[in-house]
Amino acid sequence: MSNDDESWLRVKARLRAEVGDDVFSSWFARMDLEQLADGVVRLSVPTRFLKSWIQSHYAERVLACWQAEQEQVGRIELIVRSAVLKTTVQPKPKAELMAASDGARSFNNGAGTGRPMSAGDPGVHEALGGSPLDARLTFDSFVVGRSNTLAQAAARQVAAARRGDPVMFNPLYIHAGVGLGKTHLLQAITWAGNAANERKVLYLTAEKFMYGFVSALRTQTALAFKEALRGIGVLVIDDLQFLQGKSTQAEFCHTLNALIDAGRQVVIASDRPPSELESLDDRVRSRLAGGLVVEMGTLGEELRFEILKARVVSARSHHPSFDVPLPVLAYIAKTVTHNGRDLEGALNRLLAHNKLTGQSVTLEMAEREVRDLIRPQEPKRVKIEDIQRIVARQYNVSRSDLLSSRRTANVVRPRQVAMYLAKTLTLRSLPEIGRRFGGRDHTTVLHAVRKIEGLVGNDMALAEEIEILKRQLQE
């Protein structure tokens, strides 16, 4: 082995120690030393994508590692092994090198955006850099209550796991309505996981995943994009309900299977359970449902009060004189019931009024400022599974009877009632309802709905039965 090769081994060891095993394996494992002469190091990688990514995120760090090994190294040339074009990295002042290192660290934390790799593929670059993170969304700022205890405990378990530990539940699937803390937990996992420096955690919204994959297809870097995604230690996907497009969903399915089969952790959040993601392929829904599915419930009044107290404490770190009397917090917690974002908005209004006018926060001010946030109590979100269970119990049949092809009278009427309730009490489409009732055609569902609508007007006993079922479902 030549002296240059020995130097390259030491540089790689130094680089691995700085960026960690996962990052090194993803980006530098296939980098080779081609030549070292006259203070110029020529390194090669197998794809244009790798060259562009290293150039954008790690070129200065690689140069610094070489200069720590051999002071005479002045620049690095990155080339693609199958190409003759090259990219030159000029040495930069120390301050700029430190800034570049900070940029690389922000990528490791899942939040960096860096410079575009090239004019043609910013989507790929942004996706692999992760979606932006909010520094406030950590486990320390997450307020735990009865409705989110299990989700928070599962999220902490994922974030605390070390490299090589067995994966307890995979994927972890968290679902809840808007503003109930899903994104907070997913970003907390990302911050805590990357801070531990055990596994690379990448946080992506479904839209960013789609954007990156489509950009990779357009610029012919799809293979490298897939390889990079599958090298992630923990993949966190937010708002999965927005994942659209057959090819994108197929790639997501392949990535999901590859990560889970390799023992890598996947965490997903959506506004509904896997069974209700009607736009996704059956195989994806089945794989998602095979992990730990956790619902975060609505915020109770006590939890809303604790959230408000925590937010006031946080606001005082920037506005020491800001004070909200406990009766005001209790009023907001009692009347602003929709979600956590409305609570945040209510406090922001009080803070703005206090700072801009100099007036102290009072109950009268709160009543005036938040009155448009006081919404009527929304009915409970009804699920098709609940409809099937309660209808089956009411008519003394089994749920499997409702989903079967049986055409006996004691099964047909309950099945039609259940379909009617699914159409009137949920937002599911006719094809989705048909699929959830044993794979029936949407015309069958439409016939059932019209049949029951016609009978309700003339059959008082049936109308009363349906009203009883509705009350049971919305209790």
Secondary structure, DSSP 8 states (H G I E B T S, - for coil): --HHHHHHHHHHHHHHHHH-HHHHHHHTTT-EEEEEETTEEEEEES-HHHHHHHHHHTHHHHHHHHHHH-TT--EEEEEETT---EEEE----HHHHHHHHHHHHHHHTT----S-S-TT-HHHHHHHH-----TT-SSTT----TTTHHHHHHHHHHHH--TT---SSSSEEEE--TTSSHHHHHHHHHHHHHHTTSS-EEEEEHHHHHHHHHHHHHTT-HHHHHHHHHT-SEEEEE-GGG---HHHHHHHHHHHHHHHHTT-EEEEEESS-GGG-TTS-HHHHHHHHTSEEEE-----HHHHHHHHHHHHHHHHTT-TT----HHHHHHHHHH--S-HHHHHHHHHHHHHHHHHH-----HHHHHHHSGGG----------HHHHHHHHHHHTT--HHHHHS----HHHHHHHHHHHHHHHHHS---HHHHHHHTTS--HHHHHHHHHHHHHHHTT-HHHHHHHHHHHHHHH-
